[in-house]
C-alpha cells in the first residue's frame, strides 16, 4: 500500500500500482510494519497529574510522543468518590 501525505494530512491511500508518490517526495519502507493515524486514550484524569506537578500538564506532550493524538478527560470533583451510595 502507498500512503501519500501532503501538508500533514493524508492525501491518498491505495495499492502501490495505483497510487504513486509525487516526484521528489520522501519514501519510507514500512513493509512488515503497521500504520495508524493515531491512538486515543479515552480515560484520562488530567487534574490528578496536574496536582502532582504543581499545575503543569506534562501529560499531553508525553502522550503525543507515544502516539496518543486525542484524549477523553474524565473530569469530576476531587471528592467524587464521596458521592457514591
C-alpha positions, -999 to 999 in steps of 0.1 A, spaced: 0 0 0 10 36 -6 1 65 16 7 100 4 9 128 30 6 164 19 8 193 44 4 170 74 -27 153 61 -33 120 43 -39 129 6 -42 94 -9 -41 57 2 -41 27 -22 -21 -1 -38 13 9 -49 4 2 -86 -25 27 -84 -13 54 -60 21 70 -68 41 92 -46 48 127 -60 82 132 -76 109 142 -51 89 130 -21 105 112 9 98 75 9 96 53 40 97 15 36 71 2 60 70 -34 50 62 -56 80 50 -26 100 17 -10 108 4 25 101 -24 41 121 -34 77 121 -32 80 159 -43 65 192 -69 78 216 -68 75 254 -104 76 264 -99 75 302 -76 103 314 -75 121 348 -56 152 339 -63 170 372 -46 143 392 -14 146 371 -15 184 372 -19 185 410 12 163 414 33 185 392 23 219 406 -3 226 379 19 218 350 3 194 325 32 173 313 9 145 303 -1 159 269 34 161 254 42 127 269 11 112 253 18 128 219 53 113 217 38 79 224 13 81 195 -17 94 215 -32 122 195 -65 126 214 -78 121 249 -111 120 267 -107 137 300 -126 122 329 -134 154 348 -150 154 381 -146 169 416 -118 156 437 -143 142 462 -163 124 435 -160 91 454 -179 107 483 -209 108 461 -212 70 459 -242 54 475 
